[in-house]
């Protein structure tokens, strides 16, 4: 027996892959409920910042699902406008975390579009593979009015794959839909190009409300009922932050004993808050002394930070 609650739970915090038989097009649908609630329960965001961060969270999940990775994918904007940083991390363990930095003094319109919030800047897509010496990084200039548009630009530039993305978020849900031509689709094949246009056109009718409220199966049936759209694997996603007292201690260690001691003497204690989960860590004089008492062991101070 499944009641409606079970169905709601099954549909929440999942990424659903799908494919069209007979047509060289694949797709992904994502819905984040608890994961998104974890993010917005930890910091109070102005409405437009929250909406943009929500859209970016689904964007990261959709993007990560297109990459075979053992590691983490980070989407991060850096810009000169009132919202200076938007950052989402998605790991190969299917965990997500996110935060934004904004100017408290700025007056932001509730329905402000992307560039009004961020101003000039860039969106960086970084993929860190475990064990790889160097991360992969792609950069897209902030342009246009939506996060979805940026993601489409990224796919067109870096992968040269025709891709369309729709993103939406409210105070309950962050959701997204992606369709993409498969790499083996022949650009000159008129039938394939027509099929892409047709599926693109059908997908474009999706509304924010449909994205935010419908289960994958219902939405895909509604959008593509005359196409052979087949559901593939489902991936469960969840919020997790891997910050820890030890990692913060390592970061304090990187300050050097002199600076760290000066800081603790000046302020009575060192307070460090994790940007992602807003957990506060406190180190008093004795804690700081303890960090440097272990300084002889080289394993303590690795280059990892709370990010
Ligand atoms: Zn944290």
Boltz pocket constraint, residues with backbone or C-beta under 6 A from the ligand:
constraints:
  - pocket:
      binder: B
      contacts: [[A, 241], [A, 242], [A, 243], [A, 274], [A, 275], [A, 276], [A, 277], [A, 278], [A, 279], [A, 306]]
      max_distance: 6.0
